[in-house]
Amino acid sequence: DAKTTQPPSMDCAEGRAANLPCNHSTISGNEYVYWYRQIHSQGPQYIIHGLKNNETNEMASLIITEDRKSSTLILPHATLRDTAVYYCIVRPLSNFGNEKLTFGTGTRLTIIP
Amino acid sequence: EAGVAQSPRYKIIEKRQSVAFWCNPISGHATLYWYQQILGQGPKLLIQFQNNGVVDDSQLPKDRFSAERLKGVDSTLKIQPAKLEDSAVYLCASSSSGHHTDTQYFGPGTRLTVL
């Protein structure tokens, strides 16, 4: 059961900010928003996660709307190495921290030189 | 720190043959996952181990797939007999557990082609 909706593909010019949207209108209060990406022929790579506040790390920023029904992953200065499939995942809070990740089909982001 | 290791990276077999994949998680990680990723789709969880016990195998086709994690470290995933529809990338991931924002780290995967 897909809990998130993402556009199937997007292009972004190299050096510009890439903004990847995700709709999760049925998200529950105890569910986090996670982002992973998968570069060709590699396993998925963790990017960032958040509950309700905006988050930033060395890779990206995550903006979550106040009603938590959607979010945007921002890659501030996209490079060719950011070309990948990006997955937005909602994941329930767990005392054990091992709740499974349910992947959808993601957004294929292509960075254009 | 070393990442999740998987072998082999590629395997080609004929249908009805058997195949096994091996995974070595990040040192100290208690939780280990096996995912199946069919071309054009996102990864799908097959089985999850906590130490050497199974937490979730609800999507594992148990008539042909089996997995074990001896001593709570390395793990093997076996398919016997393989079908054409088993052609996919098999990904292993591990996480340390114990915290509610646990991150899963993935290996490079094993690409299986069944002819």
Interface residues (C-beta under 8 A of the other chain):
Chain A: Y32 S41 Q42 G43 P44 Q45 Y46 H49 Y87 L93 S94 N95 F96 G97 N98 K100 L101 T102 F103 G104 T105 G106
Chain B: V4 T31 Y33 G40 Q41 G42 P43 K44 L45 Q48 Q50 V55 D56 L91 A93 S95 S96 S97 G98 H99 H100 T101 D102 T103 Q104 Y105 F106 G107 P108 G109
